[in-house]
Amino acid sequence: MATGSKSDKAEGALDKVKGKVKKAVGKATDKPGTEAEGRAQQSKGHAESARGNAKDALKK
């Protein structure tokens, strides 16, 4: 399903925030698995944001 650049950017921002929180919780509770999940979710968010930026660039 094709999504717009704004949707990709919004999803990316949300995943970055969720990942940051999850990473902090994992670190505070000494749970490396949760911390790693948070890092992975942040990376996913960065990729989604980049996809949105690429779509914007292609429109120009």
N, C-alpha and C positions, 0 to 999 in steps of 0.2 A: 504494500500500500504506500503510495507516494504521499509524503507530507511536505508542508511548506517550510521555508527556511525559519520562519518565526516559531513554528511548532518545534522544530529540531533544536533551536536555541533555547526555548523554554524547557523542554525535556532535559537538555544538557545541563542547564542551570540547576534544575531540581535534583538531578542525579549527583551533581557536584556537591550540593548542600547536604543531601542525605548521606553521601559517602563520607564527607568530612565529619558529620555527627557520629556515624557508625565507627569511623576510625578512632575518634576521641573516646567513645564509650569502650571500645576494645582495649585501648591503651590504659584507660582509668581502671578497668576491671581486670587487667592483666590477662586478656583473652586474645592471643595472637591471631586466631582464626577470624574473629570479628574485625580486628584491625585490618587484616588482609582483605576481607570483603569490602571494607570501607574504601581502601585504596583502589580496588578493582572498580567499584561503583564510581569513584571520582574519575578514573580513567575513561570509563564509559561516557560520563558526562562531558569530558573534554572532547571526545570523539564526536558526540552528537552536536556539540556547539560548532566544531570544525566543519561538520557536514552542512550545517545551516549557513555558515559563512561561505562555504564553497558554492552553495546554491545561489547565494546573493551575488557572488562574483560572476557566476555564469549568466546571470540576468543582465549584466551590464555590457 
